[in-house]
């Protein structure tokens, strides 16, 4: 039970950090606008929605995948040697 709670907590922390990575940049965006755009509640096609969906979201997801890949490779290298 404790392991499941720690995994759930880490997943929530990862999600919060992903939203924070999308919200920060040269143009600061409010967290509410980022969350509304990500869940599809923002109906306007404004510049901030375009910044979030076309620029910051792909970069943040790519960083997440690269970090996970590096973690897996590091784990494999430690088990192999």
C-alpha positions in Angstrom: 0.0 0.0 0.0 2.8 2.4 0.8 4.5 1.6 -2.5 1.3 2.4 -4.4 0.9 5.7 -2.6 4.5 6.7 -3.3 4.1 5.9 -7.0 0.8 7.9 -7.1 2.5 10.8 -5.3 5.5 10.8 -7.7 3.1 10.7 -10.7 1.3 13.7 -9.4 4.6 15.5 -8.8 5.6 14.7 -12.4 2.3 16.1 -13.7 2.7 19.3 -11.6 6.3 19.8 -12.8 5.2 19.2 -16.4 2.6 21.9 -16.1 5.2 24.2 -14.5 7.6 23.6 -17.3 4.9 24.5 -19.9 3.9 27.6 -17.9 7.4 29.1 -17.6 9.3 30.6 -20.4 10.1 34.0 -22.1 6.3 34.7 -22.0 4.9 33.8 -18.6 1.5 32.1 -18.8 -0.8 31.6 -15.8 -1.2 28.0 -14.6 -5.0 28.3 -15.0 -4.6 29.1 -18.7 -2.2 26.2 -19.2 -4.4 23.7 -17.5 -7.5 25.0 -19.3 -5.7 24.7 -22.7 -4.4 21.2 -21.9 -7.8 19.8 -20.9 -9.5 21.5 -23.8 -11.6 24.0 -21.8 -10.0 27.0 -23.5 -12.2 27.7 -26.5 -10.2 30.6 -28.0 -7.4 30.2 -30.5 -5.3 32.8 -28.9 -1.6 33.3 -29.0 -1.2 31.7 -25.6 -3.0 28.5 -26.7 -0.8 28.3 -29.7 2.3 28.8 -27.6 1.2 26.0 -25.3 0.1 23.5 -27.8 2.6 24.1 -30.6 5.8 25.0 -28.8 5.9 24.2 -25.1 3.9 21.0 -24.9 6.0 19.1 -27.5 9.2 20.3 -25.9 8.1 19.3 -22.4 6.9 15.9 -23.5 10.2 15.3 -25.4 12.2 16.2 -22.3 10.0 13.8 -20.3 10.7 11.0 -22.7 14.4 11.7 -23.0 14.7 11.8 -19.2 12.9 8.5 -18.9 15.1 6.9 -21.5 18.2 8.1 -19.8 17.0 6.7 -16.5 16.3 3.3 -18.1 19.7 3.2 -19.8 21.4 4.1 -16.6 19.6 1.4 -14.7 20.5 -1.2 -17.4 24.1 -0.1 -17.4 24.3 -0.5 -13.6 22.8 -4.0 -13.7 25.1 -5.1 -16.5 28.3 -4.1 -14.8 
